[in-house]
């Protein structure tokens, strides 16, 4: 690999963890100091023991403490814009920003972070675009195919406060989903426990399971078409794939969902131009603890979804 096509962090660095940085996982801590380095490479140097905290080996789950001394090894990576999302300028997707946070309208088809064979995600791309930003972390997660409101934390203090609101159910999250079948009746609460990592045909799945964790979704009809329905879903819990599995469970699988959806329904939706799973985080509401301001952010549907919905209305 030629020097012009590489980027290097050539020297061992020893970094002291500040009070504001304390509490975050070591992989996220390293990502700030190794901007543009894929998470897969960060995990590799952790597994090899090249990263040391207070001269000892640690796991990727380790949370740094104020006063820790972190040894960061030399790293050499490709300079083909690691962390760059091809064709996407994330600055144009920012819906709201203040000194403590920003909310992005995440495009469908892009993971929120690298890993599982992906060298980049939203957070890596944003760190690459804002290379001088001292702190950028995911406030929560969205599935790769889900679009819409994604909170990014710019200060560790806000991240802690936001996570506390999530844990206490104080963050309001509303989604729009296109589902199979005509919705009957009005609001419907689905209170069905879910369990992660159930193997089905060799694939990791989330399944309805009485022994699983509590999962509550509130479905409300927005528009009912001939054989499909647009529904709004409010999450009362934040389980993996919750809306997708709950929709499948009540007989209304999501359009374009290749994992939990209905193949025949997906074919019908592709025939009218749908090119993605139609699940969109269209509103999020929470409190900024700095001044107790209630922040409400909504995100528009993309052009492909608007075109498909227009077709269904005719």
PyMOL commands that set and color helices and strands:
alter all, ss='L'
color gray80, all
select helices_A, chain A and resi 3-5+26-33+39-47+90-93+122-129+156-167+242-249+263-271+303-313
alter helices_A, ss='H'
color red, helices_A
select strands_A, chain A and resi 6-9+13-16+52-53+56-57+69-72+75-78+94-98+101-106+137-138+147-153+172-180+188-191+194-200+203-208+216-224+228-235+279-288+293-298
alter strands_A, ss='S'
color yellow, strands_A
deselect
rebuild
show_as cartoon
